[in-house]
Structures are given as C-alpha cells and as structure tokens.
C-alpha cells in the first residue's frame, strides 16, 4: 500500500495526511482490540496500542510522503517507532500552521511528554529485565559463561569488573552442578564488587546438535565435496563402512528429525561453517554432500556443534523433556529465562504454561527472553511479542547466526532492522547477538568489520558476547566502543554533538 503525494502544495499534502491518520488510527485500534482481552499485564497496554498503530502505519510505503515533507522542514517520521500517533499528529499540526489551517484542523501538536513516553517505557522494561543502567553507558553487555567460569572465580570477577552486566548460561551445555557453581561465582563477585549482574538461563530447546563423530581413517576434517553420513542410530565403525568416499559419520541428538529431510534440502553445520545438501535418504540416515566451508578450507567436525535444518522443514514441540527437567532448576536460580526455536505465539503460550505449573502467579514476574532465529518467528513477530509481553517482562534476542541461515545472508541486515523497529514500537528491549567481536574473543584481534558491527550494536539495549579465551579483552573493548557511540547515536537518531578531531576547526 503506497502513500503517493501528487503535489507539493502543503494543503494537498495535509489532506492526505489527515486521511492517512484516520486510516492508521482505525486499523490500529481494530488490531489492538483483538489483543486487548489477552493482556493481563496492564503496563503493556499502552505499548500494545502503539505497536498496533505503528504496524498500521508501516503497512504503507511512506517514502514519497517523506520526500515531500523534507523541503517543508518537517519530520519525515523516520523516528516514529516509540510513538507512532504522536509523531504523525506533530507533522499534521505543523503542516496545518504552514497551510494556515490551524483553526480548521482539530489535531493539535501533542504535549512534549508524549514524544518520550515510549522511550521511558522501554527504559523501564530494560531495567526490569536486564538490570540497572551501567554507570557510563546505556547499553548492557551480556557474556555467555564457559564451563571454566564454574571453577575459575577470578575470571568471573574480572568479567564483572570490566563491564559484564548479564551472565548467560546456555543449558544445552554442562550440567546443573556446573550451572550452580557459575551462579554462585556471579553472586559472590556481585557482593565483592558492589555491582549488579543478572543471570539469564537459556533452555536448550529442540535445537539439533552433533552427539558423536566418527572419521574415516586418519582424516578429521571435511572439505568441499566431502560426503558425510548423518545416521539415525549409532555412528558406524570402520568395519561397517560400505562406501570409501564417505569422509565421516555423525549422529545427532534428535534423530527423529531426520525424517523431515528430503533430497536437495540444505543443511548447515556449526553456525554455517559447513554448508551441505542432502544427496540421498536411506533407511538408516541421510547422505550429505559438503558444498562450502569457512574460507573454503577443511573444517573439523566436532560433537556439540549445531545442525541447522530450515525451520519450515520441521515441526516439533518447543519444550523438550530435557527442558522440563532443567526448568525445575532454572526457576530457582535464574533472573530471566531464555527460549529458542520459537516460531509462533502458540510456542510462547506453551512455555508460559510450563512456567505457571512451577511458579503459579509468580510466573508473571520472571522475565522471558525469546531468540528470533527462524523465518516463521520473523513473520509472526508482532503476535509473539504481544503474547509474551501481555503476561510477563519480555525481551528479544536477534540470533543472527541461525537467522542468516534461515533467510539468507543477503536478507539478514534488512530483517534485523525490521526487528529493531517493531521491538521499539512495542517498547521491548533487544539483545544484539551472534559473533560480536568473534575474532577478538577467539584469537585476540578484532577485524575492522567487527568493530563497525560492535558500534552499530549500540542501537540495541544489550549486546551479547560468546565465550572464548580472550573474552575479558572483548568486554573491555566493547565497553569502550559502546560508551563512545552513545555520544553519536541513540537508536536511529544521530546525536549532533560538535565534530571532533577535524583539522578544519581551530
């Protein structure tokens, strides 16, 4: 749906804006009414209403309208996420003055506080879920804890001292004893340093991972053209091989999901470091052919690494038996719970039912963090947000690794922008995740592109770093980058402070 402006006459532009406002208000209100009865958390009502208006506004192509508003010195509504109707009303009221029709037009310029209510609401939700604002920056830093953090208290203390605000525990790895030790170390560091650190525990979910690997002969890596047998049962020994061309046999933790695969289906291993295609489907498993590898070099297959099928190929419950066991521990030790592989609002309801069984009415106090990593989740994002935030504090994590494999790398940046916009319209905090400063974390030196990515992450409310030997260095650098970027940018808005370090100024 396009908003085409056929004249530069302010009167005609005003008439179209008034019509646009009437349509957006009616459509947004209708959508909101469909949500309202499900909202038990009253603080979310204004946010849901704004989200409904914003979605109605953004269903239209506003680019032509923006081009005509710019020469008039008016807002082009490029920052309307947190207050859609307030921004539209401000443009209409200003344009009415330009057209000398302020007595005729009933819409008045909104009070100044209406432009900041959405921002204030987002700040409150961020504090509730991700903890208080750090002293020198607004964006929080989340760190995925390694197993080492269960036994190395000085490391945990150093992370907290250098700027970690949230500790993430991925329940796909380690055991409850290790998780408890990690949490105890975080709590001890909090007390000693006088700092606050939230603990996010993320359910393993139905993600498919390699359980075991068996290589053929002395080869321990696969390269382009290699063939891999993904078995439904135990890995084959050398004596079981019938095809010398198979480089390795792997077993996954969810063999039942192999039944969804068909010849020609794509499959990614280890966050896309290995891309393959299904060459054959057999009774005992599927045969994969490697199409590409990271840097086109041989890559080692490792147990614990993820196997990614396109989510629309499979349909599985969001909560696994392992997750139900882990929940018994998580609800006693975590400040927030993370879930992955979400595809619809019904998945959110399933998680909330599990939490209610364990917490009763207290479920509404436990923050929920949902990873957006499937194409279906992007399509259903507004309903996912409303279903979750209607009952408990809620944040989103943009899991860019799996999402890129789902939608294609060329669409990742575009969809990341849309997720940020929609989340801001709902006053929902966003966590920017996957491979942030990865080269620094793993090898001690960041790439130039990673520095730019870290700088752009300032537009989210939180940035996540993964584990690695140089994680402390990464926290220090990210802390500095985020502090500097806050001087220049807030969300999509540039902060126009005086330019620095330019020789043209005396």
Residue, then its C-alpha position, 0 to 999 in steps of 0.5 A: x500500500x503506497x502513500x503517493x503525494x501528487x503535489x507539493x502544495x502543503x494543503x494537498x499534502x495535509x489532506x492526505x495526511x489527515x486521511x492517512x491518520x484516520x486510516x492508521x488510527x482505525x486499523x490500529x485500534x481494530x488490531x489492538x482490540x483483538x489483543x486487548x482481552x489477552x493482556x493481563x499485564x496492564x503496563x503493556x497496554x499502552x505499548x500494545x496500542x502503539x505497536x498496533x498503530x505503528x504496524x498500521x502505519x508501516x503497512x504503507x510505503x511512506x517514502x514519497x510522503x517523506x520526500x515531500x515533507x523534507x523541503x517543508x522542514x518537517x519530520x519525515x517520521x523516520x523516528x516514529x517507532x516509540x510513538x507512532x500517533x504522536x509523531x504523525x499528529x506533530x507533522x499534521x499540526x505543523x503542516x496545518x500552521x504552514x497551510x494556515x489551517x490551524x483553526x480548521x484542523x482539530x489535531x493539535x501538536x501533542x504535549x512534549x511528554x508524549x514524544x518520550x513516553x515510549x522511550x521511558x517505557x522501554x527504559x523501564x522494561x530494560x531495567x526490569x529485565x536486564x538490570x540497572x543502567x551501567x554507570x557510563x553507558x546505556x547499553x548492557x553487555x551480556x557474556x555467555x559463561x564457559x564451563x571454566x567460569x564454574x571453577x575459575x572465580x577470578x575470571x568471573x570477577x574480572x568479567x564483572x569488573x570490566x563491564x559484564x552486566x548479564x551472565x548467560x548460561x546456555x543449558x544445552x551445555x554442562x550440567x546443573x552442578x556446573x550451572x550452580x557453581x557459575x551462579x554462585x561465582x556471579x553472586x559472590x563477585x556481585x557482593x565483592x564488587x558492589x555491582x549488579x549482574x543478572x543471570x539469564x538461563x537459556x533452555x536448550x530447546x529442540x535445537x539439533x546438535x552433533x552427539x558423536x563423530x566418527x572419521x574415516x581413517x586418519x582424516x578429521x576434517x571435511x572439505x568441499x565435496x566431502x560426503x558425510x553420513x548423518x545416521x539415525x542410530x549409532x555412528x558406524x565403525x570402520x568395519x561397517x563402512x560400505x562406501x570409501x568416499x564417505x569422509x565421516x559419520x555423525x549422529x545427532x541428538x534428535x534423530x527423529x528429525x531426520x525424517x523431515x529431510x528430503x533430497x536437495x534440502x540444505x543443511x548447515x553445520x556449526x553456525x554455517x561453517x559447513x554448508x551441505x545438501x542432502x544427496x540421498x535418504x536411506x533407511x538408516x540416515x541421510x547422505x550429505x554432500x559438503x558444498x562450502x566451508x569457512x574460507x573454503x578450507x577443511x573444517x573439523x567436525x566436532x560433537x556439540x556443534x549445531x545442525x541447522x535444518x530450515x525451520x519450515x522443514x520441521x515441526x516439533x514441540x518447543x519444550x523438550x523433556x530435557x527442558x522440563x527437567x532443567x526448568x525445575x532448576x532454572x526457576x530457582x536460580x535464574x533472573x530471566x529465562x531464555x527460549x529458542x526455536x520459537x516460531x509462533x505465539x502458540x510456542x510462547x503460550x506453551x512455555x508460559x504454561x510450563x512456567x505457571x505449573x512451577x511458579x503459579x502467579x509468580x510466573x508473571x514476574x520472571x522475565x522471558x527472553x525469546x531468540x528470533x532465529x527462524x523465518x516463521x518467528x520473523x513473520x509472526x513477530x508482532x503476535x509473539x511479542x504481544x503474547x509474551x509481553x501481555x503476561x510477563x517482562x519480555x525481551x528479544x534476542x536477534x540470533x543472527x547466526x541461525x537467522x542468516x541461515x534461515x533467510x539468507x545472508x543477503x536478507x539478514x541486515x534488512x530483517x534485523x532492522x525490521x526487528x529493531x523497529x517493531x521491538x521499539x514500537x512495542x517498547x521491548x528491549x533487544x539483545x544484539x547477538x551472534x559473533x560480536x567481536x568473534x575474532x577478538x574473543x577467539x584469537x585476540x584481534x578484532x577485524x575492522x568489520x567487527x568493530x563497525x558491527x560492535x558500534x552499530x550494536x549500540x542501537x540495541x539495549x544489550x549486546x551479547x558476547x560468546x565465550x572464548x579465551x580472550x573474552x575479558x579483552x572483548x568486554x573491555x573493548x566493547x565497553x569502550x566502543x559502546x560508551x563512545x557511540x552513545x555520544x553519536x547515536x541513540x537508536x536511529x537518531x544521530x546525536x549532533x554533538x560538535x565534530x571532533x578531531x577535524x583539522x578544519x576547526x581551530 
